[in-house]
């Protein structure tokens, strides 16, 4: 396995981990009935999940 292949595999694992964290965050926000704060363009927006 070359260095490029190792980096690609690590990159994919990181992306999968971030997706799982995002799903858990949305689930947590729904349970607590709190707003999710995101940035759209140059504005900070509060969104209900």
Backbone bond lengths (Angstrom), bond angles and torsions (degrees), N, CA, C in turn:
res aa  C-N    CA-C-N  psi(-1)  N-CA   C-N-CA  omega(-1)  CA-C   N-CA-C  phi
1 X - - - 1.456 - - 1.535 108.22 -
2 X 1.316 116.02 127.44 1.457 120.07 -177.91 1.524 110.76 -83.41
3 X 1.289 115.13 170.18 1.458 120.72 179.99 1.522 110.64 -62.58
4 X 1.317 117.76 -39.21 1.465 121.51 179.71 1.520 111.06 -63.85
5 X 1.332 116.93 -41.10 1.461 120.78 178.48 1.527 111.01 -66.08
6 X 1.333 116.95 -38.82 1.467 121.06 177.85 1.528 110.35 -63.98
7 X 1.315 116.03 -42.38 1.465 120.39 179.34 1.524 110.79 -65.07
8 X 1.327 117.41 -40.22 1.463 121.48 179.12 1.525 110.48 -64.70
9 X 1.330 117.05 -41.11 1.461 121.54 178.83 1.531 110.26 -65.20
10 X 1.320 116.77 -43.82 1.465 121.25 178.27 1.523 110.62 -62.86
11 X 1.320 116.60 -41.96 1.464 122.33 178.44 1.531 110.43 -59.51
12 X 1.329 116.59 -44.61 1.467 120.78 179.57 1.525 111.42 -65.13
13 X 1.325 117.31 -39.16 1.463 121.07 178.35 1.528 110.70 -65.03
14 X 1.306 116.60 -40.04 1.465 120.91 178.67 1.521 110.47 -63.80
15 X 1.331 117.08 -43.87 1.462 121.01 178.66 1.529 111.68 -62.08
16 X 1.320 117.36 -42.53 1.462 120.95 177.93 1.525 110.85 -62.68
17 X 1.322 116.24 -40.53 1.458 120.79 177.86 1.517 111.79 -63.57
18 X 1.322 117.15 -42.07 1.462 121.16 178.77 1.527 111.30 -64.92
19 X 1.318 117.02 -38.01 1.464 120.62 178.05 1.529 110.69 -63.75
20 X 1.336 116.95 -41.93 1.465 120.89 178.55 1.528 111.04 -64.29
21 X 1.315 116.61 -42.02 1.462 120.80 179.27 1.524 110.21 -63.51
22 X 1.327 117.23 -40.67 1.464 121.45 179.13 1.528 110.68 -62.71
23 X 1.336 116.29 -43.65 1.466 120.24 179.19 1.529 110.63 -62.81
24 X 1.330 117.11 -41.97 1.462 120.82 179.31 1.533 110.90 -66.69
25 X 1.318 117.04 -35.99 1.463 121.10 178.01 1.520 110.65 -63.53
26 X 1.322 117.38 -45.96 1.468 121.75 178.89 1.527 109.74 -62.10
27 X 1.320 116.60 -43.60 1.463 121.08 179.23 1.531 110.82 -61.34
28 X 1.323 116.88 -43.50 1.464 121.98 178.94 1.525 111.34 -62.96
29 X 1.325 116.41 -44.32 1.463 121.17 -179.68 1.528 110.95 -63.94
30 X 1.337 117.38 -36.57 1.462 121.30 177.75 1.521 110.34 -66.03
31 X 1.335 116.99 -42.14 1.459 120.93 -179.65 1.523 111.57 -64.56
32 X 1.313 117.03 -40.82 1.459 122.19 -177.84 1.530 112.72 -85.08
33 X 1.338 115.88 -6.60 1.464 122.55 -178.18 1.528 111.23 52.85
34 X 1.316 114.51 46.27 1.461 120.08 178.73 1.527 109.79 -114.80
35 X 1.306 115.24 164.34 1.463 120.87 -177.30 1.519 110.91 -84.98
36 X 1.300 114.62 151.70 1.452 122.71 176.34 1.526 107.14 -102.05
37 X 1.314 117.24 127.60 1.456 121.52 -178.84 1.522 108.43 -98.58
38 X 1.342 115.99 121.11 1.465 121.74 -179.53 1.526 109.38 -130.58
39 X 1.308 114.96 165.06 1.460 120.18 178.33 1.517 108.55 -111.54
40 X 1.327 116.52 122.21 1.465 122.35 176.62 1.522 107.26 -115.83
41 X 1.313 114.84 112.32 1.462 118.67 -175.85 1.517 108.41 67.21
42 X 1.325 115.98 -120.94 1.455 120.79 178.75 1.516 112.42 -107.95
43 X 1.327 117.18 12.59 1.456 121.57 -177.52 1.523 110.83 -114.04
44 X 1.321 115.37 145.81 1.455 121.80 174.76 1.532 106.76 -95.23
45 X 1.347 115.74 127.72 1.460 121.80 -173.68 1.525 108.64 -126.42
46 X 1.337 116.28 139.76 1.457 121.88 174.45 1.526 107.94 -99.50
47 X 1.341 115.78 128.29 1.459 122.07 -175.46 1.517 109.11 -125.25
48 X 1.334 116.30 137.76 1.456 119.31 173.45 1.517 108.66 -84.73
49 X 1.331 117.53 129.22 1.474 119.39 -177.63 1.526 112.41 -73.25
